Amino acid sequence: MSKREVDIAVISDVHLGTYGCHAKELLKYLKSIKPKMLVLNGDIIDVWQFSKRYWPETHMKVVRKLMKFVVEGVPVYYLTGNHDELLRKFADMHMGAFHLQNKLILEIDGKKAWFFHGDVFDVTMQHSKWLAKLGAVGYDTLILINSLANWLLTAIGREKMSFSKRIKAKFKDAVKFINKFEDTAAELAVEKGYGYVICGHIHQPEMRTITTEEGSVVYLNSGDWVENLTALEYYDQSWKIFKYDQKDFEKDEVEEGILSDSEDLHSKLDINTLLQKIKLEML
């Protein structure tokens, strides 16, 4: 399978360990690119909802693919989010090509780029964390129901639909929250003199220039791998939003068997035990 070369790839809000995670599709995407740098912008592993009862092989394969990038010398920056906030106590840890941080600042073609997850702008996260966690469980349940509904729609030849997108579109407060999130990120980035601000968290892929009273900045959001299946890519001196489309991967999947793996996953890393230990830190 030929791989696309990209200077920087950014993914966020994967939520490994939940039913809504599209790990199989993400694995196909990761195997299709040859990045010079990979930025994991928060909520990659969902520690909030982690359960030993649910950790499919495809989720493990995603972890191993990320580890393979590190072994190959590709700089991998894991920026912490709210669903993997327990990792924040280990921030500024560097092991070879792997870097665990809360934020990242890079210079890209003469402009400073500010990467961070974005949950710092979420009032619910700051003042009612229990409510945010409850909402996360409800969201994952909604995604699971949505998946079953889409399976039925596909079976009868109907177009798929997104429950959460329809809910967001109908509630003005949800739209206001997204707009406020983007504007706040842009305002802070302009104040700090950054040319780009790159976030995740709100599961809303976006790329646009936002102008404030003090200047302008390019706001980017990598979206998620629960609903939108999107990533950000930087190459040819410009940013682009990658949108996963199954049709683009069908040929390579048939030719190579993209999920094949001859190595024994369990002998390499018992991810269940590892995540259970991390979750115990919450108690």
Secondary structure, DSSP 8 states (H G I E B T S, - for coil): ---EEESEEEE----BTSTT--HHHHHHHHHHEEES-EEEES-SB-STT--TT---HHHHHHHHHHHHHHHTT--EEEE--STTGGGGGG-SEEETTEEEESEEEEEETTEEEEEE--GGG-HHHHH-HHHHHHHHHHHHHHHHHHHHHHHHHHHTT-----HHHHHHHH-HHHHHHHHHHHHHHHHHHHHHT-SEEEE-SS---EEEEEE-SS-EEEEEE---TTTT-EEEEEETTEEEEEE--GGGTHHHHHHH-TT---S-HHHH--HHHHHHHHHHTT-
